[in-house]
Amino acid sequence: MNLYDIPLRTLDGQPASLADHKGKALLVVNVASKCGLTPQYAGLERLQQRYAERGFTVLGFPCNQFMGQEPGSAEEIQTFCSTTYGVSFPLFEKIEVNGDGRHPLYAELTKAADAEGAAGDIIWNFEKFLVGADGGVVGRFRPRTEPESAEVIAAIEAQLPS
């Protein structure tokens, strides 16, 4: 399945898809507001600010599957992200990334392997997938990999369309 064809909904419930960002490099991240890794929002926002004008965006997908660390409503998530971290990148509706209720987007993303060759289930909040401007998954970074790590930066810069 083409990632651009998968129907999505924005955090405020509007229809969307990755096709809305076609031609850009995308960093797709399952996010949570009450996780030890939540401070990664700051690094994700810095990436957004640094590369947005060069054809890049972060896309955040709240998920409550890991110890209930994203319990909030859409409004609570939006308020937390904007007031605590100044998040300007798009956020989508809360989804499941593993199991029987896995969102079709994550059914496709989890086919991609990380640097060690491991594909499959998301292991925790803040797992990152780099999607190239052509819509293909070109990188997978596990949760503890900081958004601004050298490996993520190099991968993003290699995918920038402009």
PyMOL CGO cylinders between C-alpha atoms (Angstrom):
from pymol import cmd
from pymol.cgo import CYLINDER

trace = [
    CYLINDER, 0.00, 0.00, 0.00, 1.20, 3.50, -0.81, 0.3, 1, 1, 1, 1, 1, 1,
    CYLINDER, 1.20, 3.50, -0.81, 1.64, 5.61, 2.34, 0.3, 1, 1, 1, 1, 1, 1,
    CYLINDER, 1.64, 5.61, 2.34, 0.07, 8.59, 0.57, 0.3, 1, 1, 1, 1, 1, 1,
    CYLINDER, 0.07, 8.59, 0.57, -3.21, 6.69, 0.07, 0.3, 1, 1, 1, 1, 1, 1,
    CYLINDER, -3.21, 6.69, 0.07, -3.84, 5.87, 3.75, 0.3, 1, 1, 1, 1, 1, 1,
    CYLINDER, -3.84, 5.87, 3.75, -6.65, 7.98, 5.22, 0.3, 1, 1, 1, 1, 1, 1,
    CYLINDER, -6.65, 7.98, 5.22, -5.75, 9.91, 8.36, 0.3, 1, 1, 1, 1, 1, 1,
    CYLINDER, -5.75, 9.91, 8.36, -7.43, 12.42, 10.64, 0.3, 1, 1, 1, 1, 1, 1,
    CYLINDER, -7.43, 12.42, 10.64, -5.86, 15.49, 12.14, 0.3, 1, 1, 1, 1, 1, 1,
    CYLINDER, -5.86, 15.49, 12.14, -5.93, 15.97, 15.89, 0.3, 1, 1, 1, 1, 1, 1,
    CYLINDER, -5.93, 15.97, 15.89, -9.03, 18.14, 15.45, 0.3, 1, 1, 1, 1, 1, 1,
    CYLINDER, -9.03, 18.14, 15.45, -10.77, 15.39, 13.44, 0.3, 1, 1, 1, 1, 1, 1,
    CYLINDER, -10.77, 15.39, 13.44, -10.33, 16.72, 9.90, 0.3, 1, 1, 1, 1, 1, 1,
    CYLINDER, -10.33, 16.72, 9.90, -9.64, 14.27, 7.05, 0.3, 1, 1, 1, 1, 1, 1,
    CYLINDER, -9.64, 14.27, 7.05, -5.99, 14.18, 6.00, 0.3, 1, 1, 1, 1, 1, 1,
    CYLINDER, -5.99, 14.18, 6.00, -3.34, 12.00, 4.44, 0.3, 1, 1, 1, 1, 1, 1,
    CYLINDER, -3.34, 12.00, 4.44, 0.40, 11.95, 3.95, 0.3, 1, 1, 1, 1, 1, 1,
    CYLINDER, 0.40, 11.95, 3.95, -0.37, 13.09, 0.38, 0.3, 1, 1, 1, 1, 1, 1,
    CYLINDER, -0.37, 13.09, 0.38, -0.94, 16.52, 1.95, 0.3, 1, 1, 1, 1, 1, 1,
    CYLINDER, -0.94, 16.52, 1.95, 2.85, 16.55, 2.43, 0.3, 1, 1, 1, 1, 1, 1,
    CYLINDER, 2.85, 16.55, 2.43, 3.82, 14.86, -0.84, 0.3, 1, 1, 1, 1, 1, 1,
    CYLINDER, 3.82, 14.86, -0.84, 7.26, 15.85, -2.07, 0.3, 1, 1, 1, 1, 1, 1,
    CYLINDER, 7.26, 15.85, -2.07, 8.58, 16.53, 1.44, 0.3, 1, 1, 1, 1, 1, 1,
    CYLINDER, 8.58, 16.53, 1.44, 10.80, 14.48, 3.69, 0.3, 1, 1, 1, 1, 1, 1,
    CYLINDER, 10.80, 14.48, 3.69, 8.69, 13.42, 6.69, 0.3, 1, 1, 1, 1, 1, 1,
    CYLINDER, 8.69, 13.42, 6.69, 9.61, 12.27, 10.18, 0.3, 1, 1, 1, 1, 1, 1,
    CYLINDER, 9.61, 12.27, 10.18, 6.63, 10.26, 11.46, 0.3, 1, 1, 1, 1, 1, 1,
    CYLINDER, 6.63, 10.26, 11.46, 6.67, 9.81, 15.24, 0.3, 1, 1, 1, 1, 1, 1,
    CYLINDER, 6.67, 9.81, 15.24, 4.34, 8.14, 17.73, 0.3, 1, 1, 1, 1, 1, 1,
    CYLINDER, 4.34, 8.14, 17.73, 4.21, 10.64, 20.59, 0.3, 1, 1, 1, 1, 1, 1,
    CYLINDER, 4.21, 10.64, 20.59, 3.00, 10.78, 24.20, 0.3, 1, 1, 1, 1, 1, 1,
    CYLINDER, 3.00, 10.78, 24.20, 2.64, 13.58, 26.74, 0.3, 1, 1, 1, 1, 1, 1,
    CYLINDER, 2.64, 13.58, 26.74, 3.45, 11.69, 29.95, 0.3, 1, 1, 1, 1, 1, 1,
    CYLINDER, 3.45, 11.69, 29.95, 6.52, 9.67, 29.01, 0.3, 1, 1, 1, 1, 1, 1,
    CYLINDER, 6.52, 9.67, 29.01, 10.12, 9.90, 30.11, 0.3, 1, 1, 1, 1, 1, 1,
    CYLINDER, 10.12, 9.90, 30.11, 10.90, 10.59, 26.45, 0.3, 1, 1, 1, 1, 1, 1,
    CYLINDER, 10.90, 10.59, 26.45, 8.34, 13.41, 26.15, 0.3, 1, 1, 1, 1, 1, 1,
    CYLINDER, 8.34, 13.41, 26.15, 11.13, 16.05, 26.20, 0.3, 1, 1, 1, 1, 1, 1,
    CYLINDER, 11.13, 16.05, 26.20, 11.95, 14.81, 22.68, 0.3, 1, 1, 1, 1, 1, 1,
    CYLINDER, 11.95, 14.81, 22.68, 9.12, 17.11, 21.57, 0.3, 1, 1, 1, 1, 1, 1,
    CYLINDER, 9.12, 17.11, 21.57, 11.63, 19.96, 21.97, 0.3, 1, 1, 1, 1, 1, 1,
    CYLINDER, 11.63, 19.96, 21.97, 14.10, 18.34, 19.57, 0.3, 1, 1, 1, 1, 1, 1,
    CYLINDER, 14.10, 18.34, 19.57, 11.35, 17.46, 17.12, 0.3, 1, 1, 1, 1, 1, 1,
    CYLINDER, 11.35, 17.46, 17.12, 10.19, 21.07, 17.10, 0.3, 1, 1, 1, 1, 1, 1,
    CYLINDER, 10.19, 21.07, 17.10, 13.76, 22.29, 16.54, 0.3, 1, 1, 1, 1, 1, 1,
    CYLINDER, 13.76, 22.29, 16.54, 14.02, 19.95, 13.53, 0.3, 1, 1, 1, 1, 1, 1,
    CYLINDER, 14.02, 19.95, 13.53, 10.73, 21.37, 12.26, 0.3, 1, 1, 1, 1, 1, 1,
    CYLINDER, 10.73, 21.37, 12.26, 12.01, 24.92, 12.58, 0.3, 1, 1, 1, 1, 1, 1,
    CYLINDER, 12.01, 24.92, 12.58, 15.41, 24.11, 11.08, 0.3, 1, 1, 1, 1, 1, 1,
    CYLINDER, 15.41, 24.11, 11.08, 14.23, 22.21, 8.00, 0.3, 1, 1, 1, 1, 1, 1,
    CYLINDER, 14.23, 22.21, 8.00, 10.62, 23.24, 7.26, 0.3, 1, 1, 1, 1, 1, 1,
    CYLINDER, 10.62, 23.24, 7.26, 11.61, 25.74, 4.58, 0.3, 1, 1, 1, 1, 1, 1,
    CYLINDER, 11.61, 25.74, 4.58, 13.72, 23.05, 2.88, 0.3, 1, 1, 1, 1, 1, 1,
    CYLINDER, 13.72, 23.05, 2.88, 10.84, 20.61, 2.33, 0.3, 1, 1, 1, 1, 1, 1,
    CYLINDER, 10.84, 20.61, 2.33, 10.62, 18.73, 5.63, 0.3, 1, 1, 1, 1, 1, 1,
    CYLINDER, 10.62, 18.73, 5.63, 8.04, 18.24, 8.34, 0.3, 1, 1, 1, 1, 1, 1,
    CYLINDER, 8.04, 18.24, 8.34, 7.56, 16.25, 11.51, 0.3, 1, 1, 1, 1, 1, 1,
    CYLINDER, 7.56, 16.25, 11.51, 4.21, 14.46, 11.85, 0.3, 1, 1, 1, 1, 1, 1,
    CYLINDER, 4.21, 14.46, 11.85, 3.12, 13.46, 15.36, 0.3, 1, 1, 1, 1, 1, 1,
    CYLINDER, 3.12, 13.46, 15.36, 0.77, 10.57, 16.08, 0.3, 1, 1, 1, 1, 1, 1,
    CYLINDER, 0.77, 10.57, 16.08, -0.34, 10.42, 19.73, 0.3, 1, 1, 1, 1, 1, 1,
    CYLINDER, -0.34, 10.42, 19.73, -0.61, 6.88, 21.06, 0.3, 1, 1, 1, 1, 1, 1,
    CYLINDER, -0.61, 6.88, 21.06, -1.79, 5.62, 24.46, 0.3, 1, 1, 1, 1, 1, 1,
    CYLINDER, -1.79, 5.62, 24.46, -0.61, 2.00, 24.08, 0.3, 1, 1, 1, 1, 1, 1,
    CYLINDER, -0.61, 2.00, 24.08, 2.51, 2.27, 26.24, 0.3, 1, 1, 1, 1, 1, 1,
    CYLINDER, 2.51, 2.27, 26.24, 1.57, 2.34, 29.93, 0.3, 1, 1, 1, 1, 1, 1,
    CYLINDER, 1.57, 2.34, 29.93, -1.25, 4.83, 29.25, 0.3, 1, 1, 1, 1, 1, 1,
    CYLINDER, -1.25, 4.83, 29.25, 1.20, 7.68, 28.70, 0.3, 1, 1, 1, 1, 1, 1,
    CYLINDER, 1.20, 7.68, 28.70, -1.08, 9.60, 26.34, 0.3, 1, 1, 1, 1, 1, 1,
    CYLINDER, -1.08, 9.60, 26.34, -4.41, 9.65, 28.21, 0.3, 1, 1, 1, 1, 1, 1,
    CYLINDER, -4.41, 9.65, 28.21, -5.54, 13.12, 27.14, 0.3, 1, 1, 1, 1, 1, 1,
    CYLINDER, -5.54, 13.12, 27.14, -8.29, 14.24, 24.83, 0.3, 1, 1, 1, 1, 1, 1,
    CYLINDER, -8.29, 14.24, 24.83, -7.38, 15.82, 21.49, 0.3, 1, 1, 1, 1, 1, 1,
    CYLINDER, -7.38, 15.82, 21.49, -7.80, 19.27, 23.04, 0.3, 1, 1, 1, 1, 1, 1,
    CYLINDER, -7.80, 19.27, 23.04, -5.61, 18.38, 26.03, 0.3, 1, 1, 1, 1, 1, 1,
    CYLINDER, -5.61, 18.38, 26.03, -2.90, 16.96, 23.76, 0.3, 1, 1, 1, 1, 1, 1,
    CYLINDER, -2.90, 16.96, 23.76, -2.94, 20.08, 21.56, 0.3, 1, 1, 1, 1, 1, 1,
    CYLINDER, -2.94, 20.08, 21.56, -2.79, 22.42, 24.55, 0.3, 1, 1, 1, 1, 1, 1,
    CYLINDER, -2.79, 22.42, 24.55, 0.04, 20.46, 26.18, 0.3, 1, 1, 1, 1, 1, 1,
    CYLINDER, 0.04, 20.46, 26.18, 2.11, 20.34, 22.99, 0.3, 1, 1, 1, 1, 1, 1,
    CYLINDER, 2.11, 20.34, 22.99, 1.68, 23.98, 22.08, 0.3, 1, 1, 1, 1, 1, 1,
    CYLINDER, 1.68, 23.98, 22.08, 2.10, 25.47, 25.55, 0.3, 1, 1, 1, 1, 1, 1,
    CYLINDER, 2.10, 25.47, 25.55, 4.85, 23.18, 26.85, 0.3, 1, 1, 1, 1, 1, 1,
    CYLINDER, 4.85, 23.18, 26.85, 6.94, 22.66, 23.71, 0.3, 1, 1, 1, 1, 1, 1,
    CYLINDER, 6.94, 22.66, 23.71, 5.65, 25.21, 21.19, 0.3, 1, 1, 1, 1, 1, 1,
    CYLINDER, 5.65, 25.21, 21.19, 4.84, 22.43, 18.76, 0.3, 1, 1, 1, 1, 1, 1,
    CYLINDER, 4.84, 22.43, 18.76, 4.05, 23.80, 15.31, 0.3, 1, 1, 1, 1, 1, 1,
    CYLINDER, 4.05, 23.80, 15.31, 4.22, 20.56, 13.33, 0.3, 1, 1, 1, 1, 1, 1,
    CYLINDER, 4.22, 20.56, 13.33, 1.02, 18.66, 12.47, 0.3, 1, 1, 1, 1, 1, 1,
    CYLINDER, 1.02, 18.66, 12.47, -0.50, 16.34, 15.05, 0.3, 1, 1, 1, 1, 1, 1,
    CYLINDER, -0.50, 16.34, 15.05, -2.97, 13.63, 14.16, 0.3, 1, 1, 1, 1, 1, 1,
    CYLINDER, -2.97, 13.63, 14.16, -5.70, 11.77, 16.00, 0.3, 1, 1, 1, 1, 1, 1,
    CYLINDER, -5.70, 11.77, 16.00, -4.70, 9.32, 18.68, 0.3, 1, 1, 1, 1, 1, 1,
    CYLINDER, -4.70, 9.32, 18.68, -4.08, 5.91, 17.13, 0.3, 1, 1, 1, 1, 1, 1,
    CYLINDER, -4.08, 5.91, 17.13, -2.86, 2.42, 17.94, 0.3, 1, 1, 1, 1, 1, 1,
    CYLINDER, -2.86, 2.42, 17.94, 0.54, 1.50, 16.52, 0.3, 1, 1, 1, 1, 1, 1,
    CYLINDER, 0.54, 1.50, 16.52, 0.60, -2.20, 17.52, 0.3, 1, 1, 1, 1, 1, 1,
    CYLINDER, 0.60, -2.20, 17.52, -1.82, -5.10, 17.84, 0.3, 1, 1, 1, 1, 1, 1,
    CYLINDER, -1.82, -5.10, 17.84, -5.16, -5.89, 16.26, 0.3, 1, 1, 1, 1, 1, 1,
    CYLINDER, -5.16, -5.89, 16.26, -6.18, -2.21, 16.20, 0.3, 1, 1, 1, 1, 1, 1,
    CYLINDER, -6.18, -2.21, 16.20, -2.93, -1.06, 14.56, 0.3, 1, 1, 1, 1, 1, 1,
    CYLINDER, -2.93, -1.06, 14.56, -3.59, 1.88, 12.25, 0.3, 1, 1, 1, 1, 1, 1,
    CYLINDER, -3.59, 1.88, 12.25, -2.99, 1.08, 8.55, 0.3, 1, 1, 1, 1, 1, 1,
    CYLINDER, -2.99, 1.08, 8.55, -0.21, 3.70, 8.45, 0.3, 1, 1, 1, 1, 1, 1,
    CYLINDER, -0.21, 3.70, 8.45, 1.70, 1.82, 11.13, 0.3, 1, 1, 1, 1, 1, 1,
    CYLINDER, 1.70, 1.82, 11.13, 0.94, -1.51, 9.49, 0.3, 1, 1, 1, 1, 1, 1,
    CYLINDER, 0.94, -1.51, 9.49, 3.03, -0.21, 6.60, 0.3, 1, 1, 1, 1, 1, 1,
    CYLINDER, 3.03, -0.21, 6.60, 5.67, 1.68, 8.59, 0.3, 1, 1, 1, 1, 1, 1,
    CYLINDER, 5.67, 1.68, 8.59, 6.49, -1.27, 10.84, 0.3, 1, 1, 1, 1, 1, 1,
    CYLINDER, 6.49, -1.27, 10.84, 7.56, -3.31, 7.80, 0.3, 1, 1, 1, 1, 1, 1,
    CYLINDER, 7.56, -3.31, 7.80, 10.67, -1.10, 7.70, 0.3, 1, 1, 1, 1, 1, 1,
    CYLINDER, 10.67, -1.10, 7.70, 13.77, -2.26, 9.54, 0.3, 1, 1, 1, 1, 1, 1,
    CYLINDER, 13.77, -2.26, 9.54, 15.95, -0.17, 11.84, 0.3, 1, 1, 1, 1, 1, 1,
    CYLINDER, 15.95, -0.17, 11.84, 19.75, 0.13, 11.51, 0.3, 1, 1, 1, 1, 1, 1,
    CYLINDER, 19.75, 0.13, 11.51, 20.19, -3.32, 13.09, 0.3, 1, 1, 1, 1, 1, 1,
    CYLINDER, 20.19, -3.32, 13.09, 17.80, -4.90, 10.60, 0.3, 1, 1, 1, 1, 1, 1,
    CYLINDER, 17.80, -4.90, 10.60, 14.87, -5.30, 13.02, 0.3, 1, 1, 1, 1, 1, 1,
    CYLINDER, 14.87, -5.30, 13.02, 11.36, -4.61, 11.73, 0.3, 1, 1, 1, 1, 1, 1,
    CYLINDER, 11.36, -4.61, 11.73, 8.03, -5.24, 13.43, 0.3, 1, 1, 1, 1, 1, 1,
    CYLINDER, 8.03, -5.24, 13.43, 6.23, -3.76, 16.40, 0.3, 1, 1, 1, 1, 1, 1,
    CYLINDER, 6.23, -3.76, 16.40, 6.85, -0.31, 17.81, 0.3, 1, 1, 1, 1, 1, 1,
    CYLINDER, 6.85, -0.31, 17.81, 8.75, -0.79, 21.07, 0.3, 1, 1, 1, 1, 1, 1,
    CYLINDER, 8.75, -0.79, 21.07, 7.82, 2.47, 22.85, 0.3, 1, 1, 1, 1, 1, 1,
    CYLINDER, 7.82, 2.47, 22.85, 6.77, 6.08, 22.43, 0.3, 1, 1, 1, 1, 1, 1,
    CYLINDER, 6.77, 6.08, 22.43, 8.84, 8.31, 20.13, 0.3, 1, 1, 1, 1, 1, 1,
    CYLINDER, 8.84, 8.31, 20.13, 9.85, 5.73, 17.55, 0.3, 1, 1, 1, 1, 1, 1,
    CYLINDER, 9.85, 5.73, 17.55, 10.71, 7.65, 14.38, 0.3, 1, 1, 1, 1, 1, 1,
    CYLINDER, 10.71, 7.65, 14.38, 10.28, 6.80, 10.69, 0.3, 1, 1, 1, 1, 1, 1,
    CYLINDER, 10.28, 6.80, 10.69, 11.86, 8.91, 7.98, 0.3, 1, 1, 1, 1, 1, 1,
    CYLINDER, 11.86, 8.91, 7.98, 9.81, 8.97, 4.79, 0.3, 1, 1, 1, 1, 1, 1,
    CYLINDER, 9.81, 8.97, 4.79, 11.52, 10.29, 1.68, 0.3, 1, 1, 1, 1, 1, 1,
    CYLINDER, 11.52, 10.29, 1.68, 10.03, 12.84, -0.70, 0.3, 1, 1, 1, 1, 1, 1,
    CYLINDER, 10.03, 12.84, -0.70, 8.93, 9.94, -2.91, 0.3, 1, 1, 1, 1, 1, 1,
    CYLINDER, 8.93, 9.94, -2.91, 6.82, 8.41, -0.11, 0.3, 1, 1, 1, 1, 1, 1,
    CYLINDER, 6.82, 8.41, -0.11, 9.12, 5.49, 0.68, 0.3, 1, 1, 1, 1, 1, 1,
    CYLINDER, 9.12, 5.49, 0.68, 10.34, 4.67, 4.19, 0.3, 1, 1, 1, 1, 1, 1,
    CYLINDER, 10.34, 4.67, 4.19, 14.09, 5.34, 4.22, 0.3, 1, 1, 1, 1, 1, 1,
    CYLINDER, 14.09, 5.34, 4.22, 14.91, 5.18, 7.92, 0.3, 1, 1, 1, 1, 1, 1,
    CYLINDER, 14.91, 5.18, 7.92, 13.70, 3.89, 11.27, 0.3, 1, 1, 1, 1, 1, 1,
    CYLINDER, 13.70, 3.89, 11.27, 15.02, 5.19, 14.56, 0.3, 1, 1, 1, 1, 1, 1,
    CYLINDER, 15.02, 5.19, 14.56, 14.18, 3.60, 17.89, 0.3, 1, 1, 1, 1, 1, 1,
    CYLINDER, 14.18, 3.60, 17.89, 12.68, 5.65, 20.75, 0.3, 1, 1, 1, 1, 1, 1,
    CYLINDER, 12.68, 5.65, 20.75, 15.89, 6.45, 22.62, 0.3, 1, 1, 1, 1, 1, 1,
    CYLINDER, 15.89, 6.45, 22.62, 17.50, 7.90, 19.49, 0.3, 1, 1, 1, 1, 1, 1,
    CYLINDER, 17.50, 7.90, 19.49, 17.31, 11.64, 20.04, 0.3, 1, 1, 1, 1, 1, 1,
    CYLINDER, 17.31, 11.64, 20.04, 15.64, 13.61, 17.22, 0.3, 1, 1, 1, 1, 1, 1,
    CYLINDER, 15.64, 13.61, 17.22, 18.74, 15.77, 16.82, 0.3, 1, 1, 1, 1, 1, 1,
    CYLINDER, 18.74, 15.77, 16.82, 21.24, 12.90, 16.90, 0.3, 1, 1, 1, 1, 1, 1,
    CYLINDER, 21.24, 12.90, 16.90, 23.89, 12.88, 14.16, 0.3, 1, 1, 1, 1, 1, 1,
    CYLINDER, 23.89, 12.88, 14.16, 22.32, 9.83, 12.50, 0.3, 1, 1, 1, 1, 1, 1,
    CYLINDER, 22.32, 9.83, 12.50, 18.84, 11.38, 12.31, 0.3, 1, 1, 1, 1, 1, 1,
    CYLINDER, 18.84, 11.38, 12.31, 20.19, 14.74, 11.07, 0.3, 1, 1, 1, 1, 1, 1,
    CYLINDER, 20.19, 14.74, 11.07, 22.30, 13.05, 8.37, 0.3, 1, 1, 1, 1, 1, 1,
    CYLINDER, 22.30, 13.05, 8.37, 19.33, 10.95, 7.24, 0.3, 1, 1, 1, 1, 1, 1,
    CYLINDER, 19.33, 10.95, 7.24, 17.03, 13.99, 7.07, 0.3, 1, 1, 1, 1, 1, 1,
    CYLINDER, 17.03, 13.99, 7.07, 19.57, 16.09, 5.17, 0.3, 1, 1, 1, 1, 1, 1,
    CYLINDER, 19.57, 16.09, 5.17, 20.04, 13.26, 2.64, 0.3, 1, 1, 1, 1, 1, 1,
    CYLINDER, 20.04, 13.26, 2.64, 16.28, 13.31, 1.94, 0.3, 1, 1, 1, 1, 1, 1,
    CYLINDER, 16.28, 13.31, 1.94, 15.61, 17.03, 1.68, 0.3, 1, 1, 1, 1, 1, 1,
    CYLINDER, 15.61, 17.03, 1.68, 14.08, 17.78, -1.71, 0.3, 1, 1, 1, 1, 1, 1,
    CYLINDER, 14.08, 17.78, -1.71, 15.45, 21.31, -1.92, 0.3, 1, 1, 1, 1, 1, 1,
]
cmd.load_cgo(trace, "trace")
